[in-house]
Amino acid sequence: MTECLKIFRANEKAIIPSYSTQSSACFDLHACITPDIPIKFHLPYDNSSAEWQGFFQPDYKDKIDLWPKHRYLIPTGLIFDIPFGHSIRVHPRSGLALKNGITLMNCEGVIDEDYVEPVYVILLNTSEVRFTIKNGDRIAQAELVKDLKAEFLEIGERPVSKTNRSGGFGSTGL
């Protein structure tokens, strides 16, 4: 079964996502690095402020350097019209993480159905070397997810185990 995910190009250089293979669970998100989109950043040595520490206009045409331990808000140039009852989950790309130490700062991004602004990806360089992101590079993968809302019910007694499991944080032997 497929859902229609409508996409608006907020920037003419933005790349419409696609699935890499017929069996891919996620579609690729691409960087949209152009001189007309300012890049937001947070420096690694000052976590005292919840505000972004700065913006810079790229002084290059189609690339940006992500410095070690820095985190940047990388534009995709896209706005999604997410179907009612769905959200988009953004995940790191395993190849970028393994080969270059580039990952998502928030581990998984969530784009709610009512968000209709340009989508950005928070990339973090965990390595000790500079990494260059070029316009059009695949920077993350995402999936359209059907939302399941929970009804919350407070109970008066601690839940009973449903299996023979005890403990957590490595208790299953991993």
Protein Blocks (a to p, Z undefined) as FASTA:
>chain_A
ZZddddddfbfkbccdddfbfklmbdcddddddfklccddddfklckbfbdfbdcddfbf
kbccddehiacdddehiacdddehiacdddddfklmmmnopacfklpacddfklccdcdd
ddddfbfbdcdddehiafbdcdddddddddddddfbdcddfbfbeceehinoZZ
